[in-house]
Amino acid sequence: MTATDRTPADLLRSALATDPARPLVTFYDDATGERVELSVATFANWVAKTANLLQGEMGAEPGERVALLLPAHWQTAVWLLACSSVGAVAELGGDAGAADHVVAGPGRFEDGLACSGERVALSLAPLGRRFARVPDGYADYAVEVPGQGDVFRPYGPVDPESAALVVAGAELTGAEVVERARAGAAGLGLTGPGARLLSSLSYDTWEGVSAGLYGPLAAGGSVVLCRNLDRLGEDALARRVESERVTATAR
């Protein structure tokens, strides 16, 4: 993170330049037993490929709305940063019928069909597996993203004062996302580089998406993002906190 970072994509670029090997997102799904750890470099590569898919194959332009009908998940975090890279507006749980494009996960495919633009489906299965049968009206993210370029270049500069994120009905510019993430980091226990926050909060509020992505990114820390944490007993949770070197929690 540097003082000149004005968008979430800027924060990621600074993290990549500073310490690409450190963990950024560690994801658990306690319904499936999945664990995925992404370093800054690996996460940034997923973001670059997804941004190329969004800008190139889907034809998304700065200012266009992308409804993300997805839970708190490492792939949702990738899409949030890909939208920021392109300059598109990420709408968490947004109205598909009013969106220019839609990205949907299990349980939301029917809702996403209201979008007349490009639609991408995520299986959210362990290891990012492909669908056995792709939902009608959608492209399979796991099929489309691997062949995308590892370097992303937007067609034009992204304006930090333009809308970047809509969450819980509130619209924020890229600069506002960065400012709020920085301002709230200490309250989340993210007191400096190396801080590691365990979050089980959903992405349907600012608090959830800040704890689950933007706060750790802005603070130079990392997040242990847990889905279905209620299936884990307190003893097992304590062992996870210890093994993952967690320094703060948001539950």
N, C-alpha and C positions, 0 to 999 in steps of 0.2 A: 504494500500500500504506500502510495506517495501522495503528497499534498495536491498534485495536479490531476489525480484520478477523479473523473467527473461522472463516469458511468460504471455499472457493474462489470462491463467488459473491460474497462480500464483497470479495475481492481484485479481481475484475473490475469491480465497481461503483466501487471507489476508483480504479482505472486509468482508467475512463471519466470520472470527475469531474476527474482530474488532467490528462490529456493524451489526449483522444479521437482525435486525428489521427495519433498515432505508430503505426508498424507494431507488430503484436503477433505474428502468425503469418505467415510466408512459407513456402509449401509447394512442394516440387519432387517430381515423379515422373519419374525418369530412364528409365523404361520407355516413357513416353508423350510426354515433352517438356513436360509441364504445369508451369506456374508460376502460383501464386495468392498474392497478398499481401493480407492483411486487416489493416486498422487496428484499433485498439481499438474504435472506434465500429462498424465493419462487423462485427467478430467478435461484439460484444455484441448487435447486431441479430439475427444468426443464432441466438445463444443464446436471446434472448427469444422468437423465433418457435418455436424447437424446444421450449422449455419450455412454451409455450402448447399445442403439439401434444401433448406428453407429459402434461401435466396435464388438458387439455380433451378432446381426441379419444381419447387412449389411456386416460384415466381413472387415471393413476398417482397414488398417494398417498404421503405421507412414509413412509419405511420399506420401501416395496415395492422389489423387486429387479429391476433392468434389466440383462440380459445383453447386453454390447456385444461382438458377434462381429465385430470390426473390427481392421484394422491401424493402425499409426501414420499418421494422416491428419488434415488440418485439420478434416474433418467429425467425426471421432472426438473431437477436442478440443472441438468445439461440444457434442456430446452429453454429455461429461463435465461441462461447466459447466451444461448444461441440467438434468442430474440433480441437481446441487448446488443449483440454483435452486429446484427442486421439493421437495427433501428426499428424493428417491429414492436408492437405493444403486446406484451404477454398478459392475458386475462385469465387469472386462475379461477377455474370454475365458471368461466364466462358464458354468455348467451351465444350458443353456436349459431343461432339464426341470424344474429347481428354481426357475426365475425366474418373476416375475409378468409380465414383458414381455421382448421380445427385439428387438434392432436388429442386423441382419446385413448383411454385404457379400459380394461374390463369393467362392465357395468355401465359404461357411458357411451357405447357405440351407437345405440338408438338415438340418444340425445344429439350426438354429433352429426347425424344425417341432416339436421336442419340447416347446416352450413352448405351454401351453394359453391363454395370454393374448394380448394384442395384439402383432402382429409388424410391423416396419417394415423395408423393404429399401432399401439404399443401393447405387447403381450404382458409386460411386466413379470415375465417368468424368470426363474433363476437363469443366470448366464445370458440373459437377453435373448432367449430362444425365439425362433420364428414361430408363427402360427402354423398349426397343422392345416387350418383352413382360414384364410384371411377374411375378416368381416366384410360383408358386401359394402361397396362404396368407398373402401379404404385401400391405401397402400400400406404395406408392412414395413415399419421402420427398420426392423432387423434385416430386411432384404435390401432396402434402399440406402442405408447409411454407410455400410462398409466400403463401398466403392467411391465415396466422396473424397475430395482432396483433404490432405492433412494440414493445409495452410488456408486460412480464410482471409479474403480481402473484400471489404464492402464496396459496392459500386460508388458510394459517396460517403463523406464523413457523417458520423452519427451525432446529432445535436443533443447535448446533455440536457437542454431545457425542453425537449419534446417529451411527450408521454412515453413511458417505458413499461409501466406495470399497473395493473388493476387488480386489487385484492380487497375482498369484503366491501366492494362498492366504491373504494377510494382509488382515485387515479393519481399516480406519482410519476414525476419526470425521472430520468436517469440520475440527475444531480440530487434530487430529493431522496431517492433510494439510497444513494451513497451517504448522504448527510445523515439520514435517519439511522442507517446501519452503524455508522461511526459513533453517533451520539448514544445509541442504545447498547453498545458493545459491553461497556463496563457493568451495566445493570444485569447483563446475562452472565457475568463472571468471566468475560473475555478480557482479561487485564493486560494482554500483550502477546507477542509471538510465542507460539508453543502452547497457548491455551487450547483446551480440548473440551468441547461442549457436547454432552449427550442430550439429544432432543427427541421426544416422542410426540411433539406437537404437530398437528395437521397443517397443511399449507393453505388453509382457507381464511387465515387472518394474517395481519402484518406480523404479529408476535411469532406465529408459527414459521413463516417464511424467513423472518429475520434470524430466529434461532437456528433454523434448519439450513441456512445458506448464507444470507447476506452478512450477518453479524460476524461469523467466523472468518469469512473472506475479507471483510473490511479490517478486522483486527489482526490479521496475519496468523490466525489460529486454524482449527479444523473442527469438523462436526462428526459425531457418531449419530447418524440418523436412524432411528428405530421405528419400524412399522410393526403393528400388532404387539407392542411391548406388554400389553395386559396379559398376554399368555405366558409371560416369564415370571417366575416366582421371585420373591425378594432376595433370597440367597443367590440365585442365578444372576440377578441384576447386580448385586454387590460384586460378584466375581467378574462380570463384564466391566463394571466401572474400574476395577483394579487392573484387569488385563489390558484394557484399552487406554489406560493412563488418563482417565477422564478427570478434569479439574472443575467442572461445573455441570449442572443439569437443568433442563427445562422440560417439565412434565405436566 
